Amino acid sequence: MTTAPSRPTPLMLANRAADKALAERVVELPDEPFRLLWERGIRRSSLIAHHRLVALTLATHATYDTGSIPGSRQPLLDGLVAETRLSQGQVAVALTALLERGWIRRASARDKFRAYEVCPMRLAIPALLLPSLRRK
């Protein structure tokens, strides 16, 4: 039995359009390091404290310039549980919230349905928020 694919949310559609604009260089990337922008965005976001804690802990594993997380530094679910002292459920909910809001992505498209215990992640900035994260 197969299930029908879920309908995309307005946020998903907006992020797809913004990602396409980024790829086509319609939106200019800032000169600041990626991780600095990402952390600024997380701190300004409306995420609850537990989600921010997981996000910023995940960021400590990412490279400063690109926000990618090398395979050897992927904390996965158990690593984030140990580092944040939150329960597995709390970390999983936080990762899901970050994923749904466009702050993290699975390392590759084929990882879409893999569990957080084994799925590598990378940092991402919701493209619609990128212009507002630049220093003024």
C-alpha positions, 0 to 999 in steps of 0.5 A, spaced: 500 500 500 502 506 498 500 513 501 499 519 497 505 524 498 503 530 503 501 537 500 506 542 500 505 547 505 506 555 503 513 555 507 515 549 503 513 552 496 516 559 498 523 556 500 523 552 493 522 559 490 527 562 494 532 556 493 531 557 485 532 564 486 539 563 490 541 558 485 540 562 479 543 568 483 537 572 483 538 573 490 545 576 492 549 572 497 552 576 503 560 576 504 559 574 511 561 567 513 555 562 513 555 560 520 555 567 522 549 568 518 545 562 520 547 563 528 544 570 527 538 567 524 537 562 529 537 567 535 532 572 532 527 566 530 521 565 534 523 558 535 522 555 542 528 555 547 529 547 546 529 548 539 534 553 539 539 549 544 539 544 539 540 548 533 546 552 536 549 545 538 548 542 531 552 549 529 558 547 533 559 541 528 559 545 522 564 549 518 564 556 519 564 558 512 559 553 508 555 551 514 556 543 512 558 538 517 563 533 515 561 526 516 566 525 521 563 530 525 556 529 524 553 528 531 546 525 529 541 524 534 545 520 540 550 526 540 545 531 540 542 528 546 549 527 550 551 534 548 544 538 550 542 533 556 535 533 553 531 527 551 531 523 545 524 525 544 525 533 545 531 533 540 527 529 535 522 534 535 527 540 535 530 537 529 523 536 525 522 543 527 528 545 524 527 541 518 520 543 517 522 551 517 528 550 513 534 551 518 537 544 517 536 539 511 538 532 510 545 531 507 542 528 500 535 528 497 535 520 498 536 521 506 529 524 506 526 518 510 531 516 514 531 516 521 535 522 525 539 516 528 543 515 522 541 521 517 547 526 516 544 533 516 547 540 514 545 547 516 541 551 511 538 558 511 531 559 509 532 563 503 526 568 504 530 570 510 537 571 508 536 578 506 534 580 513 540 577 516 545 581 513 548 586 518 546 593 516 
